Amino acid sequence: MRTKRRINEPLKLKDGDQALSEDGGHLCMAAGCDADAPHPAPRNRSELRSYIWFCLEHIRHYNRNWNYYEGIEGEALEEEIKRATTWERPSWKFGTGPSATVSTSQPFKDKFGFFEAETNSPHPPMSGLSTEEKQAWALFDMSPDTEMSELKKRYNELAKSLHPDHNKTDPKAEEKLKEINLAYAVLRKNFMKEKI
């Protein structure tokens, strides 16, 4: 049985690039060691996806001495810990993030009609409409009893304001315009059906 040997001195690395064995595997990056190195370790804090390879004995030594937060103190350390609690993804208080404006601009999608009787919406209930039609009316922020002339007027306003020639700096405007065009086509088709 092999016993673990504890290395107390600092780990010294070989100069240059990682050496490869004849079979294409990595050789240990620790100075003075030519053992096979199946264990990857990050080069440093700023290059976490760039690895150096060690044998079992030296990876244990490297891991024992590795400190991700080394060199960070005070306010910067607190900020790092705070970001780590949300897996380094942005977070907001409930209802205040970037999606809050999107969710409040479109009505709640009540697929089963549980809340239709309780709504205080100025628009009449949208029962009997397909999901596509409900989304289209919500996008125009109009009710299903709106006249075609008013719908066309609203479409023209939105199309002008979202046209790429007027919004060269906003790449989302073109996507929104495509949504408006699709919604208008759905509602126009519905109006044509009703006329027949």
C-alpha positions in Angstrom: 0.0 0.0 0.0 1.3 3.4 -0.9 1.5 6.0 1.8 0.9 9.6 1.3 3.9 11.8 1.6 3.3 15.3 2.8 5.2 18.0 0.9 5.8 21.0 3.0 7.9 23.2 0.7 6.2 25.4 -1.9 5.4 23.8 -5.2 7.8 24.7 -7.9 6.6 24.5 -11.5 8.7 23.6 -14.6 9.5 26.4 -17.0 7.8 26.5 -20.4 4.8 24.6 -21.7 3.2 21.4 -20.3 5.3 18.4 -21.4 3.6 15.4 -23.1 4.5 11.8 -22.7 5.1 9.5 -25.7 1.5 8.2 -25.6 0.1 11.8 -25.7 -0.7 12.1 -22.0 0.5 15.0 -19.8 3.6 14.8 -17.7 3.5 16.4 -14.2 4.2 20.1 -14.2 6.0 20.0 -10.8 9.7 20.6 -11.1 11.7 17.4 -10.8 8.7 15.1 -11.4 8.2 13.1 -14.7 5.2 11.0 -13.6 2.0 10.8 -15.7 -0.3 13.8 -14.9 -4.0 12.9 -15.2 -5.2 15.7 -12.8 -5.9 19.2 -14.1 -5.7 22.4 -12.1 -6.4 26.0 -13.0 -3.3 28.0 -13.9 -4.4 31.0 -11.7 -7.4 32.9 -10.6 -7.8 34.8 -13.8 -7.4 31.7 -16.1 -9.7 29.1 -14.5 -10.3 27.3 -17.8 -6.6 27.1 -18.7 -5.1 24.0 -16.9 -1.8 22.7 -15.8 -1.6 19.0 -15.1 -0.1 17.2 -12.1 0.4 13.7 -10.7 -1.7 12.7 -7.7 1.0 13.6 -5.2 1.5 17.1 -6.6 -2.2 17.8 -7.3 -2.8 17.2 -3.6 -0.1 19.7 -2.7 -1.4 22.2 -5.2 -5.0 21.9 -3.9 -3.9 22.2 -0.3 -2.2 25.6 -1.1 -4.7 26.9 -3.6 -6.7 29.9 -2.4 -9.0 31.5 -4.9 -9.4 34.6 -2.8 -5.6 35.2 -2.2 -4.7 38.8 -2.7 -8.2 40.1 -2.4 -9.1 42.0 0.7 -11.8 44.2 2.2 -14.5 45.6 0.0 -13.4 43.6 -3.1 -13.6 40.3 -1.1 -17.0 41.2 0.2 -18.2 41.9 -3.4 -16.8 38.5 -4.6 -18.6 36.7 -1.8 -21.8 38.5 -2.6 -21.5 37.6 -6.3 -20.8 34.0 -5.4 -24.0 33.6 -3.4 -26.0 34.0 -6.7 -23.6 31.9 -8.8 -22.1 35.1 -10.3 -25.4 35.9 -12.1 -27.1 39.3 -11.8 -30.1 39.4 -9.4 -32.7 41.9 -8.4 -35.4 42.4 -5.8 -38.6 40.7 -6.9 -40.5 42.7 -9.5 -37.7 45.2 -10.2 -35.4 43.5 -12.7 -35.3 44.0 -16.5 -38.1 41.5 -17.0 -40.4 43.4 -14.7 -41.2 46.0 -17.4 -41.9 43.3 -19.9 -44.2 41.4 -17.6 -46.2 44.4 -16.7 -46.7 45.5 -20.3 -48.4 42.3 -21.3 -51.5 41.0 -19.5 -51.3 37.9 -17.4 -51.8 34.8 -19.5 -54.7 32.9 -17.8 -54.7 29.7 -19.8 -57.5 28.1 -17.9 -59.7 31.2 -17.4 -59.5 31.0 -13.6 -59.2 34.8 -13.1 -61.3 36.2 -16.0 -64.3 36.9 -13.8 -62.2 38.7 -11.2 -60.2 41.0 -13.5 -60.8 44.8 -13.3 -59.3 45.2 -16.8 -60.9 47.9 -19.0 -60.7 45.3 -21.8 -63.5 42.8 -22.2 -62.7 39.1 -21.5 -60.8 37.4 -24.3 -62.6 34.1 -24.0 -63.1 32.3 -27.3 -59.9 33.7 -28.8 -56.9 31.6 -29.7 -53.7 32.1 -27.7 -52.1 33.8 -30.8 -55.0 36.3 -31.0 -54.8 37.1 -27.3 -51.1 37.7 -27.5 -51.6 39.9 -30.6 -54.3 42.0 -28.8 -52.0 42.3 -25.8 -49.1 43.4 -28.0 -51.2 46.2 -29.4 -52.6 46.9 -25.9 -56.1 47.0 -27.4 -59.3 45.1 -26.7 -60.9 42.6 -29.1 -63.9 44.9 -29.7 -61.6 47.5 -31.4 -62.5 48.6 -34.9 -60.2 47.7 -37.8 -59.5 51.4 -38.5 -58.2 52.0 -34.9 -56.1 48.8 -35.1 -54.6 49.9 -38.4 -53.8 53.4 -36.9 -52.1 51.8 -33.9 -50.2 49.4 -36.2 -48.9 52.3 -38.2 -47.8 54.2 -35.1 -45.9 51.2 -33.8 -44.4 50.3 -37.1 -43.1 53.9 -37.6 -41.7 54.1 -34.0 -40.0 50.7 -34.3 -38.7 50.9 -37.8 -35.0 50.1 -38.1 -34.3 53.4 -39.9 -35.5 55.2 -36.7 -33.8 52.8 -34.3 -30.3 52.2 -35.6 -28.9 51.8 -32.1 -31.5 49.5 -30.7 -31.2 45.9 -32.1 -34.3 44.8 -30.2 -36.5 47.3 -32.1 -36.3 45.2 -35.3 -37.4 42.0 -33.4 -40.3 43.9 -31.8 -41.3 45.2 -35.3 -41.4 41.6 -36.5 -43.6 40.7 -33.6 -45.9 43.6 -34.4 -46.1 42.6 -38.1 -47.0 39.0 -37.2 -49.6 40.1 -34.6 -51.2 42.5 -37.1 -51.4 39.7 -39.7 -53.1 37.5 -37.2 -55.7 40.2 -36.3 -56.2 41.2 -39.8 -56.9 37.6 -40.8 -59.4 37.4 -37.9 -61.2 40.6 -39.1 -61.4 39.2 -42.7 -62.9 35.9 -41.3 -65.6 37.9 -39.4 -66.6 39.8 -42.6 -67.3 36.6 -44.5 
